[in-house]
Amino acid sequence: PSFDRRTEVEEHGLIPGYATSGFDSKWQERLRSCIRRVEAEPDIRRAIEVSLTEAGLPAFHMNFSTDQGSKSLVYSLSESRRADSREALVLMIASNWTAAKASAKASWGIGIAVTLGRYLRTVHWLSRDVFLVFVDSSLAYGAGARAWLRSYLNGLSELRRGVLRQAVILQVKNGAVIPSAGCGGHQRHGA
């Protein structure tokens, strides 16, 4: 066939039929262990760093300015076994960092994200790397999320993985982790 402009063939991010639902008992225990670790740390930022390190995921720090002064966030990358660094997914986890210690809700959200990041490195059905971005939910208007995106899109991030194809923001409500915003920024209402 002939095309009037350069055409790129895109491999989809998932191989159909290979994914499984839920964590098996080994991953459930790793999740519980991660949650206990987060709850044992004196502050949330330290809890995230320790959890990422123990999961074998690198911890990167980013400082940014807001009207409320200088703030920071932590992010990591779960490298897929089949990825080629041209596309990535983003999993953003919002926790209240002003709390003296991680609440049960924050521990659950951080534990899910770290365990999921660790798990996604082992699967063969995913062909995109996944950024794990931990932001302070107490900042106005998603300042941490905006700062990380601005840094990444302007080429200032320590770590690059091509085009950001999809993003999901996780929020913990009533003990359940639910996506509060997903692809294209579509809000999930009624949750």
N, C-alpha and C positions, 0 to 999 in steps of 0.2 A: 504494500500500500504506500501511497504517497501523501505526505502531510505538508501543509503550507507553512508550517513553522516547526521548530524543534519540539519533539514530543518526548516526555520522560515517562517511563513505565514505573509505577509505584507499587512496591510490595506492601500489602496491608500489614498492620501491626500485630495481628493474631493469626495463628494457623487454626482453622476451624476443626473442631472435634478433639482437640488435645487438652483443652483446659478442663479443670475439675472444679466443682463447687466446694467451698469451705476448706479449712485446714484439717489435715489429718492430726492424730494425737501428738505426734512429734512437734508440729508447728503450734498446736494449742498450748503445749507446755512451754515452748519458747516465748509465746505471747504472755502467758502468766508470769514467767520469770522476768520479762522485760518490764511489765507493769509493776512488779514488786521492786525492781531496781529504781524505776522512776519515783515511786512513792518514798523510797529510802533516801533520796538525795535532798539536800537542804534548799535548793532552788531549781526552778524549771530549766533555765539555760544549761546549768551543769548536768541536770538529769538527761537532757537531750544529747549533750556531748558524750557522756559516759555510755549511754545506750547505743548510740551510733558506733562508737569505737568498739564496744564489746560485740556488736553485730558484724564487725568487719567493714563498716561503711565509713567513708571519709567525712569529717565534719569541716565545713567551710563557714567562715564568719563574714558578715557584711555589716558595716556601719552606715547609717544614713541619718539625715537631719529632718526634723519635723518642726512644727510650730511649738511643740512641747520639749524641744531640745534634741540632743543626740540619742539615737536609738540603735538597736542592732537586731539581727536575725541570724538563724543558723540554717544551712542547707546542706544537702548531701546528694549523691548520685548513686542509684542502683543500676549498675551496668548490665544490660541484657546479654545473654550468651550469643545472641544472633544479631545484635545491633551493629550498625555501621557508622554511627555518630552523625548521621544526617538528619535524624528526626528524634524528638524526645516527647515524653509525656510529663506533666507536672501534677504532683499530689501536694496540695497545700494544707497544712494543719495549723489551725489557729488555737492558741492556748493563752490564758491570761497570765502573763509573765510578772505582773505586779504582786501576785500572791506570794506570800513568804515560802510556801511549799506547794508542790503540785497537788491539786485537788484530785479526787477519785475520777472525775470526768476528764481532766487534763491527762492524768496517768493512762487512762484507757485510750484516748486519742493518740497520744505519743507512742504508746505500746503498739497499737494497731499499725501506725505508719512505719515504725522501725522494723517490726516483724514482717510487714508486707514488703518493705524494701529489701530485706534479707531474703525473703522467699522468692521474689521476682528475679533475683540473680541466678536462681537455680533452675528455672523453668526453661523449656525449649520452645514453647509456643509463642513467646513474646519477642518481637524484633525491634523494639524501641527501648532506649534507656529511659529511666524514670527519675526525675528530680523530686526529692523530698524537701519541701520548704516549710520550715517551722517559724511561724510569725506570732507576734503579740496581738491578741485579739482586743486588748484594752486600748489600742491606738485607734484614733478616729479614721473613718473612711478607708479602712484597709490599707493603712500607710505602709505596712511591711510588705504586703503583696505587691502594691504599686511600685515600691522601691526596688524589689527584686526583679520584677518584670522590666522596669526602666533600665536597670543595670544590665540585664541579660540582652535585651533588644538593642541597646546602644553599644554592645560589645565590651562592656566594662567588667563583666563577671569573670571570676577566676576560672570558671569552668564553662565550656560551650559544647553543645551537642546538636547543632543545626537548628532546624525549624521546630518550634513548639507546636505540636499537632493538636493536643488536647490538654485540658486542665480541669481538675476537680478540687474543690475546697471541701474539706471534711469538718464537720461540726458534731460535737457530742451533745445529745439531748436525751434526758431521761435514761441514761445508761446505754443508749444506742448510738452508734456512729452512723451518721447519714450524710450524703452529699448535699451541701447547701447551695452550691452553684457548680455547673458543669460546663460542657462544651459550649463555646460561644457566649459564656456568661449567663446562660439561662438559669433563672432562679427556680428552685423547687419550692412550691408553696404548699401549705397545709400539712407540713411535717411536724 
